[in-house]
Amino acid sequence: MFKFLDFSYCHRKPERSFFWRGKQFPTCARCTGIHLGYLSIFVLFTNIVYIPFLLSVLMILPTYLDGLIQALTKYESSNIIRVSTGIMAGIGSMSILAIVGQIIGIYLLKFIN
């Protein structure tokens, strides 16, 4: 329907997706969580909340671990675990982006002045 909005490389498997009123979400539970986590960029860029770099990296790891464990074993995590680890990964990613952006801004200000 909205192919021009198709910017997510998600498998969109129904058994790993949420449904609302009988309609499947456009992304799986993990990708939905990641996209929800991306919304944290507004509070991270304005320094309302600051997450240290190492903690930001650690927030991303559970998503990779969950996906890797599922790929290598017969373990199947639930959609609640997928969306939870996805939210953490999205927040961690945006925190790293905010930290890098602030460092670039500081260097640009030093260069200008």
Backbone as JSON Lines, residues from 0, in Angstrom:
{"i":0,"aa":"M","n":[0.82,-1.2,0.0],"ca":[0.0,0.0,0.0],"c":[0.87,1.26,0.0]}
{"i":1,"aa":"F","n":[1.75,1.42,0.99],"ca":[2.61,2.59,1.08],"c":[4.05,2.17,0.81]}
{"i":2,"aa":"K","n":[4.33,1.75,-0.4],"ca":[5.67,1.26,-0.75],"c":[6.74,2.34,-0.58]}
{"i":3,"aa":"F","n":[6.38,3.61,-0.74],"ca":[7.36,4.68,-0.59],"c":[7.82,4.83,0.85]}
{"i":4,"aa":"L","n":[7.08,4.27,1.81],"ca":[7.47,4.3,3.21],"c":[8.2,3.04,3.63]}
{"i":5,"aa":"D","n":[8.5,2.17,2.69],"ca":[9.12,0.89,2.99],"c":[10.62,1.05,3.16]}
{"i":6,"aa":"F","n":[11.02,1.59,4.34],"ca":[12.43,1.83,4.6],"c":[13.01,0.84,5.6]}
{"i":7,"aa":"S","n":[12.25,-0.12,6.02],"ca":[12.69,-1.08,7.02],"c":[12.99,-2.43,6.35]}
{"i":8,"aa":"Y","n":[14.12,-2.99,6.68],"ca":[14.49,-4.3,6.17],"c":[14.08,-5.36,7.17]}
{"i":9,"aa":"C","n":[12.8,-5.52,7.31],"ca":[12.22,-6.42,8.3],"c":[11.61,-7.63,7.6]}
{"i":10,"aa":"H","n":[11.72,-8.79,8.26],"ca":[11.16,-10.01,7.66],"c":[9.63,-10.03,7.69]}
{"i":11,"aa":"R","n":[9.03,-9.32,8.61],"ca":[7.57,-9.16,8.73],"c":[6.83,-10.49,8.89]}
{"i":12,"aa":"K","n":[7.44,-11.44,9.58],"ca":[6.77,-12.72,9.8],"c":[5.57,-12.51,10.71]}
{"i":13,"aa":"P","n":[4.41,-13.01,10.34],"ca":[3.21,-12.8,11.15],"c":[3.35,-13.32,12.58]}
{"i":14,"aa":"E","n":[4.03,-14.46,12.76],"ca":[4.16,-15.03,14.11],"c":[5.1,-14.22,15.0]}
{"i":15,"aa":"R","n":[5.84,-13.3,14.41],"ca":[6.75,-12.44,15.17],"c":[6.32,-10.98,15.11]}
{"i":16,"aa":"S","n":[5.08,-10.74,14.78],"ca":[4.57,-9.38,14.64],"c":[3.37,-9.15,15.54]}
{"i":17,"aa":"F","n":[3.11,-7.9,15.8],"ca":[1.9,-7.52,16.53],"c":[0.77,-7.27,15.55]}
{"i":18,"aa":"F","n":[-0.44,-7.41,16.04],"ca":[-1.63,-7.13,15.23],"c":[-2.5,-6.13,15.98]}
{"i":19,"aa":"W","n":[-3.14,-5.26,15.24],"ca":[-4.07,-4.28,15.81],"c":[-5.33,-4.32,14.97]}
{"i":20,"aa":"R","n":[-6.43,-4.67,15.62],"ca":[-7.72,-4.77,14.95],"c":[-7.66,-5.66,13.7]}
{"i":21,"aa":"G","n":[-6.96,-6.77,13.84],"ca":[-6.88,-7.73,12.75],"c":[-5.87,-7.41,11.67]}
{"i":22,"aa":"K","n":[-5.15,-6.3,11.79],"ca":[-4.16,-5.91,10.79],"c":[-2.76,-6.05,11.38]}
{"i":23,"aa":"Q","n":[-1.86,-6.66,10.6],"ca":[-0.48,-6.85,11.04],"c":[0.28,-5.53,11.0]}
{"i":24,"aa":"F","n":[1.12,-5.3,12.02],"ca":[2.0,-4.13,12.02],"c":[2.93,-4.23,10.8]}
{"i":25,"aa":"P","n":[3.4,-3.11,10.28],"ca":[4.27,-3.14,9.11],"c":[5.67,-3.71,9.39]}
{"i":26,"aa":"T","n":[6.04,-3.82,10.66],"ca":[7.32,-4.41,11.03],"c":[7.1,-5.43,12.15]}
{"i":27,"aa":"C","n":[8.08,-6.31,12.35],"ca":[7.98,-7.32,13.4],"c":[8.09,-6.65,14.77]}
{"i":28,"aa":"A","n":[7.92,-7.45,15.82],"ca":[7.94,-6.91,17.19],"c":[9.28,-6.25,17.51]}
{"i":29,"aa":"R","n":[10.39,-6.88,17.12],"ca":[11.71,-6.31,17.43],"c":[11.91,-4.98,16.7]}
{"i":30,"aa":"C","n":[11.59,-4.94,15.42],"ca":[11.74,-3.69,14.66],"c":[10.79,-2.61,15.17]}
{"i":31,"aa":"T","n":[9.59,-3.01,15.58],"ca":[8.65,-2.05,16.17],"c":[9.27,-1.44,17.42]}
{"i":32,"aa":"G","n":[9.89,-2.27,18.26],"ca":[10.56,-1.77,19.46],"c":[11.71,-0.84,19.13]}
{"i":33,"aa":"I","n":[12.51,-1.21,18.14],"ca":[13.63,-0.35,17.73],"c":[13.12,1.01,17.27]}
{"i":34,"aa":"H","n":[12.07,1.0,16.45],"ca":[11.52,2.28,15.97],"c":[10.93,3.09,17.12]}
{"i":35,"aa":"L","n":[10.31,2.44,18.09],"ca":[9.82,3.16,19.27],"c":[10.99,3.76,20.06]}
{"i":36,"aa":"G","n":[12.08,3.0,20.18],"ca":[13.26,3.51,20.86],"c":[13.87,4.71,20.17]}
{"i":37,"aa":"Y","n":[13.75,4.76,18.85],"ca":[14.27,5.9,18.1],"c":[13.61,7.21,18.52]}
{"i":38,"aa":"L","n":[12.4,7.14,19.04],"ca":[11.7,8.35,19.47],"c":[12.41,9.05,20.64]}
{"i":39,"aa":"S","n":[13.31,8.34,21.31],"ca":[14.05,8.93,22.43],"c":[15.04,9.99,21.97]}
{"i":40,"aa":"I","n":[15.26,10.11,20.69],"ca":[16.24,11.06,20.17],"c":[15.95,12.49,20.64]}
{"i":41,"aa":"F","n":[14.68,12.81,20.82],"ca":[14.3,14.17,21.21],"c":[14.81,14.52,22.61]}
{"i":42,"aa":"V","n":[14.75,13.58,23.55],"ca":[15.24,13.87,24.9],"c":[16.74,13.66,25.0]}
{"i":43,"aa":"L","n":[17.31,12.86,24.11],"ca":[18.75,12.63,24.15],"c":[19.53,13.77,23.51]}
{"i":44,"aa":"F","n":[19.04,14.32,22.41],"ca":[19.73,15.43,21.75],"c":[19.67,16.72,22.57]}
{"i":45,"aa":"T","n":[18.64,16.86,23.36],"ca":[18.5,18.07,24.18],"c":[19.13,17.91,25.56]}
{"i":46,"aa":"N","n":[19.76,16.78,25.81],"ca":[20.43,16.48,27.08],"c":[19.47,16.46,28.28]}
{"i":47,"aa":"I","n":[18.2,16.24,28.03],"ca":[17.26,16.04,29.14],"c":[17.64,14.75,29.85]}
{"i":48,"aa":"V","n":[18.05,13.78,29.07],"ca":[18.55,12.5,29.59],"c":[19.91,12.26,28.94]}
{"i":49,"aa":"Y","n":[20.87,11.84,29.75],"ca":[22.19,11.5,29.22],"c":[22.49,10.05,29.58]}
{"i":50,"aa":"I","n":[22.85,9.27,28.59],"ca":[23.24,7.88,28.8],"c":[24.7,7.77,28.37]}
{"i":51,"aa":"P","n":[25.57,7.32,29.27],"ca":[26.99,7.18,28.9],"c":[27.19,6.23,27.72]}
{"i":52,"aa":"F","n":[28.27,6.43,27.0],"ca":[28.54,5.66,25.78],"c":[28.56,4.16,26.04]}
{"i":53,"aa":"L","n":[29.29,3.72,27.05],"ca":[29.39,2.28,27.32],"c":[28.02,1.68,27.63]}
{"i":54,"aa":"L","n":[27.22,2.37,28.42],"ca":[25.87,1.88,28.72],"c":[25.02,1.83,27.45]}
{"i":55,"aa":"S","n":[25.2,2.8,26.56],"ca":[24.48,2.81,25.29],"c":[24.8,1.57,24.46]}
{"i":56,"aa":"V","n":[26.08,1.22,24.41],"ca":[26.5,0.03,23.68],"c":[25.91,-1.22,24.34]}
{"i":57,"aa":"L","n":[25.95,-1.27,25.66],"ca":[25.4,-2.42,26.39],"c":[23.9,-2.57,26.19]}
{"i":58,"aa":"M","n":[23.2,-1.46,25.93],"ca":[21.76,-1.5,25.7],"c":[21.42,-2.17,24.37]}
{"i":59,"aa":"I","n":[22.35,-2.13,23.44],"ca":[22.13,-2.72,22.12],"c":[22.37,-4.24,22.14]}
{"i":60,"aa":"L","n":[23.26,-4.7,22.99],"ca":[23.67,-6.11,23.0],"c":[22.53,-7.11,23.19]}
{"i":61,"aa":"P","n":[21.55,-6.89,24.07],"ca":[20.5,-7.91,24.24],"c":[19.74,-8.22,22.95]}
{"i":62,"aa":"T","n":[19.56,-7.23,22.09],"ca":[18.87,-7.46,20.83],"c":[19.68,-8.42,19.96]}
{"i":63,"aa":"Y","n":[20.97,-8.17,19.85],"ca":[21.82,-9.06,19.05],"c":[21.9,-10.45,19.67]}
{"i":64,"aa":"L","n":[22.01,-10.51,20.99],"ca":[22.09,-11.81,21.64],"c":[20.81,-12.62,21.44]}
{"i":65,"aa":"D","n":[19.67,-11.97,21.61],"ca":[18.39,-12.66,21.43],"c":[18.26,-13.18,20.0]}
{"i":66,"aa":"G","n":[18.57,-12.35,19.03],"ca":[18.48,-12.77,17.64],"c":[19.47,-13.88,17.3]}
{"i":67,"aa":"L","n":[20.69,-13.77,17.83],"ca":[21.71,-14.78,17.57],"c":[21.35,-16.12,18.21]}
{"i":68,"aa":"I","n":[20.86,-16.08,19.44],"ca":[20.46,-17.31,20.12],"c":[19.31,-17.98,19.36]}
{"i":69,"aa":"Q","n":[18.37,-17.2,18.87],"ca":[17.27,-17.77,18.1],"c":[17.75,-18.36,16.77]}
{"i":70,"aa":"A","n":[18.74,-17.73,16.17],"ca":[19.26,-18.22,14.88],"c":[20.06,-19.51,15.05]}
{"i":71,"aa":"L","n":[20.74,-19.66,16.17],"ca":[21.63,-20.8,16.36],"c":[21.02,-21.97,17.13]}
{"i":72,"aa":"T","n":[19.9,-21.72,17.8],"ca":[19.27,-22.78,18.6],"c":[17.79,-22.88,18.24]}
{"i":73,"aa":"K","n":[17.09,-23.74,18.96],"ca":[15.65,-23.89,18.75],"c":[14.85,-22.95,19.64]}
{"i":74,"aa":"Y","n":[15.53,-22.12,20.4],"ca":[14.87,-21.18,21.31],"c":[14.07,-20.14,20.51]}
{"i":75,"aa":"E","n":[12.87,-19.87,20.96],"ca":[12.03,-18.82,20.36],"c":[11.63,-17.85,21.47]}
{"i":76,"aa":"S","n":[12.08,-16.61,21.37],"ca":[11.67,-15.63,22.37],"c":[10.26,-15.14,22.06]}
{"i":77,"aa":"S","n":[9.65,-14.52,23.04],"ca":[8.3,-14.01,22.86],"c":[8.35,-12.62,22.23]}
{"i":78,"aa":"N","n":[7.22,-12.17,21.74],"ca":[7.15,-10.82,21.16],"c":[7.4,-9.75,22.22]}
{"i":79,"aa":"I","n":[7.06,-10.03,23.47],"ca":[7.33,-9.07,24.54],"c":[8.84,-8.91,24.73]}
{"i":80,"aa":"I","n":[9.58,-10.01,24.7],"ca":[11.04,-9.92,24.8],"c":[11.6,-9.21,23.59]}
{"i":81,"aa":"R","n":[11.08,-9.52,22.42],"ca":[11.57,-8.88,21.19],"c":[11.35,-7.37,21.21]}
{"i":82,"aa":"V","n":[10.16,-6.95,21.58],"ca":[9.88,-5.5,21.59],"c":[10.67,-4.82,22.7]}
{"i":83,"aa":"S","n":[10.86,-5.48,23.84],"ca":[11.62,-4.88,24.95],"c":[13.09,-4.69,24.58]}
{"i":84,"aa":"T","n":[13.7,-5.73,24.02],"ca":[15.1,-5.6,23.63],"c":[15.23,-4.61,22.46]}
{"i":85,"aa":"G","n":[14.21,-4.56,21.61],"ca":[14.22,-3.6,20.5],"c":[14.18,-2.16,20.99]}
{"i":86,"aa":"I","n":[13.33,-1.89,21.98],"ca":[13.25,-0.53,22.54],"c":[14.6,-0.14,23.14]}
{"i":87,"aa":"M","n":[15.21,-1.08,23.89],"ca":[16.52,-0.78,24.47],"c":[17.55,-0.5,23.38]}
{"i":88,"aa":"A","n":[17.54,-1.29,22.32],"ca":[18.5,-1.08,21.23],"c":[18.26,0.26,20.53]}
{"i":89,"aa":"G","n":[17.0,0.62,20.33],"ca":[16.7,1.9,19.7],"c":[17.17,3.07,20.54]}
{"i":90,"aa":"I","n":[16.95,3.0,21.85],"ca":[17.4,4.06,22.75],"c":[18.93,4.1,22.78]}
{"i":91,"aa":"G","n":[19.56,2.94,22.87],"ca":[21.03,2.89,22.86],"c":[21.61,3.47,21.59]}
{"i":92,"aa":"S","n":[21.01,3.14,20.45],"ca":[21.48,3.67,19.16],"c":[21.35,5.19,19.1]}
{"i":93,"aa":"M","n":[20.22,5.7,19.55],"ca":[20.01,7.14,19.52],"c":[20.92,7.87,20.5]}
{"i":94,"aa":"S","n":[21.22,7.21,21.61],"ca":[22.15,7.79,22.57],"c":[23.54,7.92,21.97]}
{"i":95,"aa":"I","n":[23.98,6.88,21.27],"ca":[25.29,6.95,20.6],"c":[25.27,8.04,19.54]}
{"i":96,"aa":"L","n":[24.18,8.14,18.8],"ca":[24.05,9.18,17.78],"c":[24.12,10.57,18.42]}
{"i":97,"aa":"A","n":[23.47,10.74,19.55],"ca":[23.48,12.03,20.24],"c":[24.89,12.37,20.74]}
{"i":98,"aa":"I","n":[25.58,11.39,21.29],"ca":[26.94,11.61,21.79],"c":[27.86,12.01,20.64]}
{"i":99,"aa":"V","n":[27.8,11.28,19.55],"ca":[28.64,11.59,18.38],"c":[28.28,12.97,17.82]}
{"i":100,"aa":"G","n":[26.99,13.27,17.75],"ca":[26.56,14.58,17.27],"c":[27.06,15.72,18.14]}
{"i":101,"aa":"Q","n":[27.04,15.52,19.45],"ca":[27.54,16.56,20.36],"c":[29.04,16.75,20.22]}
{"i":102,"aa":"I","n":[29.77,15.67,20.05],"ca":[31.23,15.76,19.87],"c":[31.54,16.5,18.57]}
{"i":103,"aa":"I","n":[30.83,16.18,17.51],"ca":[31.03,16.88,16.24],"c":[30.7,18.36,16.4]}
{"i":104,"aa":"G","n":[29.63,18.67,17.1],"ca":[29.26,20.06,17.35],"c":[30.32,20.82,18.12]}
{"i":105,"aa":"I","n":[30.91,20.18,19.11],"ca":[31.96,20.82,19.91],"c":[33.17,21.13,19.02]}
{"i":106,"aa":"Y","n":[33.56,20.17,18.19],"ca":[34.7,20.4,17.29],"c":[34.41,21.47,16.26]}
{"i":107,"aa":"L","n":[33.17,21.5,15.76],"ca":[32.82,22.56,14.82],"c":[32.87,23.94,15.45]}
{"i":108,"aa":"L","n":[32.4,24.04,16.68],"ca":[32.45,25.33,17.39],"c":[33.89,25.77,17.63]}
{"i":109,"aa":"K","n":[34.75,24.81,17.98],"ca":[36.17,25.15,18.17],"c":[36.79,25.6,16.86]}
{"i":110,"aa":"F","n":[36.41,24.96,15.76],"ca":[36.94,25.29,14.45],"c":[36.49,26.68,14.03]}
{"i":111,"aa":"I","n":[35.22,26.99,14.29],"ca":[34.66,28.3,13.9],"c":[35.27,29.43,14.73]}
{"i":112,"aa":"N","n":[35.42,29.17,16.01],"ca":[35.97,30.21,16.9],"c":[37.45,30.19,16.81]}
